[in-house]
Amino acid sequence: MRGTELGARALRGGFTCAVYNKTEVVKSKKRGVAPLVEWLESGKIFCGFSAVDKVVGKAAAYLYVLLGVDKVYALVISEGAAEVFTRFGIAYIYEEKVPAIRNRTDTGFCPMEQAVWDIDEPQTAYEAIKQTLEKLKKNG
């Protein structure tokens, strides 16, 4: 099955991302990096899994590295995310590549993308992502 067909099928029903292997599928309707952080915090590791995601920026890419996925299919991917996947040996397919992920109001860059812009290590990126999520919660 081609990547575009797989992505369209896996994200039907309003899902934003999914990870899957031959026997298990885990899907989420949460936006942004929230499902990836939730999966990491639960201790779930997805070695041998593939992922399908609507939007993958550099922050999400680092989270997928920490989750241990082998392959990522993205509808939209940032150049930073592509570089992370290449550096960590994760295969990826995308429909559209953009310089960076924009925020939801399209007034600037995504706060998660900004949080990890100059970070080169997955665990450091994870800490920056968690701090940014906390700041966003406080600012409502």
N, C-alpha and C positions, 0 to 999 in steps of 0.2 A: 504494500500500500504506500502510495506517495505521501510525503510529509504533510502536504497541504490537506489531503483527504483525512489523514490521521488526526491532525489538529482540529479540523472542523468537527469531526465525529466526537472527539474526546471533550471538547468544550461546549457541546450542545447542552441546553438546559440551563444556561446562565453560569456555568462554571468558568472560573478564571484561570485555574491551573489544575494539573493532574500529574501524578507519578504512577507508573505502572510497570509490571513485568508480566511474565506468562500466567501467573496465578493470582495476582493482586492488583487492584486499582484503588488509589486514594485520590479523591477529588476535593476541591474547595471552591466556594463561591466568594470567599473573602478577597478584598482588593489589596493591591500593592504586595509588599513583602510579608504581610501578616501570616498567611498560611505557612510560608517557609519557616518563619521564626517559630511559629506554633509547633511545627513538626520537629524542629531542632530541639526545642525546649522539652518536648515529650520524650526525647531520647531515641526517636525513630531514625534509623539510618537506611538509606535507599540504595545500597550498593547493588549493581546489576539492574537497576530500574532506569527507565527513560522518563523524561518529563515533557509535558506540553504546557505552554504558558502564553498568555496573551501578550504580555509586555515583559521583556527581560532587560533590565539595566545592569550596571556593574554591581550594584548591591545584591540584587537577586542572583547574579552569577556566582558571587562569593558564597552565598547561602547554598546554592546547588552544589558547589564544591564541597562544602562541609557536610551536606546531606549524602554525598557519595554517588550521585547519579552518574550514569555512563554517557547519556545522550540527552540533548535538550532540543526541542522543536519550539520555536518562538514565532508568533505572528509578527512582532516588532522586537528588534534587538538593538542595543546601543553598541557603538564601536568599542567602548570600554568592556562591555560584557563579552563580546567576541574575543577580545584580547585575553581576558581571564580564562575563558574556555580553552583557547589555544594553549595558553601557558600551562594549564593543569590537565591537558589531555582529554578534555570532554568534547565529544563530537557534538556539533550543532548544525541545525538547519533553520533558516528563517525566511520569512516572506519579504520583510522590509528591514533595512539597516539604517539607523539614524545616528547622527553624531553623539547625541545624548538624549536621555528621556526627559520630556517636559513635564511640568507639574500639571495637575488636573485642571487648573484654570488657564493653562497655556500662557502664563505670565512670566515664566522663568523655568529653570531646571527643577526636576524632581528633588525634593529634599534628601531622599535616600541616595540618589546619584551624587549629589553634592557632598553628602557625608563621607562617601568612600572615594571621592575623586582622586585623591593623592595617596591612597592606601594600596599596598601591594601584597598584603598577607590576609588570608581568609579570616583568621581568628580576630585580628585587629579590626577588620571590616565589620565583623559580627558585633563587636563591642560598640563600634561607632553607630551601627544601625540601631542597636538597643537604646543607646543614649538619645538618638534622634527621635525614636518612637516615643520615648518618655517626654521629651520636650514638646512634641506635637500634641500629646495627650493633655499636658498642662495648659497649652495655649488654645486648646479646644477647637 
